[in-house]
Amino acid sequence: MVSKKVVILTSGKRKNAIARASLKPGSGRIRVNKTPVKLIEPLLARQKVLEPLILIDPALYSKVDIDVTVHGGGITSQAEAARTTIAKALTQYFDDPQIRQKLLEYDRKFLVSDPRQKEPKKPGGRGARAKVQKSYR
């Protein structure tokens, strides 16, 4: 079931956040930006990062170490980029179609990065769509 690959390198994106993960055989240590995943704050970001691990059997991911580096974007987009790259790394390492199918059924964004970006600001207003209002009286 486990392939002969020693180290798996994956990446995930969300808005301006880019996450890169390296997965290697180990003792189940998962770190995001050199911080253990159990210490990530706020709680919502921690839960997002742990989502793919909840769906997968703990006996599997306790055999590997995952180190994730995330930069750019905000807290939530960094968490979503990290969860994407963790899910991709686990599916590549274990190469089990059942794991892949379970992740895809729960949320497709586990294995497919979200390409949406912020719309650029345009002249004549404060944002992408807002325009300066005009009064004729």
C-alpha positions as CSV (number, residue, x, y, z in Angstrom):
1,M,0.0,0.0,0.0
2,V,2.8,2.4,0.8
3,S,4.9,3.3,-2.2
4,K,8.7,3.3,-2.2
5,K,8.9,7.1,-2.4
6,V,11.0,8.6,0.4
7,V,9.9,12.3,0.3
8,I,6.8,13.8,-1.3
9,L,6.7,17.5,-2.2
10,T,3.4,19.2,-2.9
11,S,1.9,22.6,-3.1
12,G,-1.5,24.2,-2.7
13,K,-2.9,27.7,-3.3
14,R,-5.7,29.9,-2.1
15,K,-6.0,33.5,-3.1
16,N,-2.4,34.9,-2.5
17,A,-1.4,32.2,0.0
18,I,1.0,29.5,-1.2
19,A,1.7,26.4,0.9
20,R,4.4,23.9,0.2
21,A,4.6,20.6,2.1
22,S,7.2,17.9,2.4
23,L,6.0,14.5,3.6
24,K,8.5,11.8,4.8
25,P,8.3,8.6,6.9
26,G,8.3,9.5,10.6
27,S,6.3,9.5,13.8
28,G,3.2,11.5,13.0
29,R,4.6,15.0,13.5
30,I,2.7,17.7,11.6
31,R,4.0,21.2,11.6
32,V,2.9,24.4,9.8
33,N,5.6,27.1,9.6
34,K,7.6,25.2,12.2
35,T,4.7,25.3,14.7
36,P,3.0,22.0,15.8
37,V,-0.5,21.9,14.2
38,K,-2.1,21.6,17.7
39,L,-0.8,25.1,18.6
40,I,-2.2,26.9,15.5
41,E,-4.4,29.9,16.4
42,P,-7.2,30.8,15.8
43,L,-9.2,27.6,16.4
44,L,-11.0,27.9,13.0
45,A,-7.7,27.9,11.1
46,R,-6.5,24.8,13.1
47,Q,-9.7,23.0,12.3
48,K,-9.3,23.7,8.6
49,V,-5.8,22.4,8.6
50,L,-6.8,19.2,10.4
51,E,-9.8,18.4,8.2
52,P,-8.0,16.0,5.8
53,L,-6.4,14.2,8.8
54,I,-9.8,13.7,10.4
55,L,-11.1,11.9,7.3
56,I,-8.1,9.6,7.0
57,D,-7.4,6.7,9.3
58,P,-5.0,7.9,12.1
59,A,-3.0,4.7,11.8
60,L,-1.9,5.9,8.3
61,Y,-0.8,9.4,9.0
62,S,0.9,8.5,12.3
63,K,3.6,6.9,10.2
64,V,4.6,10.1,8.4
65,D,6.0,13.6,9.2
66,I,4.5,16.5,7.4
67,D,6.2,19.9,7.3
68,V,4.2,22.8,5.7
69,T,5.5,26.2,4.9
70,V,2.9,28.9,4.1
71,H,3.3,32.5,3.0
72,G,1.2,35.2,1.6
73,G,-2.5,35.8,2.0
74,G,-4.5,35.9,5.3
75,I,-5.1,33.5,8.1
76,T,-8.0,31.7,6.5
77,S,-6.5,31.4,3.0
78,Q,-3.2,30.2,4.5
79,A,-5.2,27.5,6.4
80,E,-7.0,26.4,3.2
81,A,-3.8,26.3,1.2
82,A,-2.2,24.2,4.0
83,R,-5.1,21.7,4.0
84,T,-4.9,21.4,0.3
85,T,-1.2,20.6,0.3
86,I,-1.5,18.1,3.2
87,A,-4.3,16.2,1.4
88,K,-2.4,16.1,-1.8
89,A,0.7,14.8,0.0
90,L,-1.2,12.1,1.8
91,T,-2.9,10.9,-1.4
92,Q,0.4,10.8,-3.3
93,Y,2.2,9.0,-0.5
94,F,-0.3,6.3,0.2
95,D,-1.5,6.0,-3.4
96,D,-4.9,4.6,-2.3
97,P,-7.9,5.3,-4.5
98,Q,-10.2,5.0,-1.4
99,I,-8.5,7.8,0.4
100,R,-8.6,10.0,-2.8
101,Q,-12.3,9.2,-3.3
102,K,-13.2,9.9,0.4
103,L,-11.5,13.3,0.2
104,L,-13.1,14.2,-3.1
105,E,-16.6,13.3,-1.8
106,Y,-16.2,15.4,1.3
107,D,-14.7,18.5,-0.5
108,R,-13.2,18.8,-3.9
109,K,-10.9,21.7,-2.7
110,F,-8.8,19.2,-0.8
111,L,-7.1,18.0,-4.0
112,V,-7.8,20.9,-6.4
113,S,-6.5,24.4,-5.6
114,D,-9.0,27.3,-5.9
115,P,-8.0,29.5,-8.8
116,R,-10.2,32.5,-7.9
117,Q,-8.4,35.8,-7.3
118,K,-9.4,39.2,-6.0
119,E,-10.8,41.4,-8.8
120,P,-8.5,44.4,-9.4
121,K,-9.5,48.0,-8.6
122,K,-10.6,50.2,-11.5
123,P,-10.5,53.9,-11.9
124,G,-13.4,56.1,-10.9
125,G,-14.2,54.4,-7.6
126,R,-12.9,52.9,-4.3
127,G,-12.9,49.3,-5.4
128,A,-13.4,46.8,-8.2
129,R,-17.1,47.7,-8.8
130,A,-17.9,50.7,-6.5
131,K,-18.1,54.0,-8.3
132,V,-18.2,57.5,-6.9
133,Q,-21.8,58.6,-6.6
134,K,-22.8,61.8,-8.3
135,S,-25.5,64.3,-7.2
136,Y,-27.1,66.6,-9.7
137,R,-28.8,69.0,-7.1
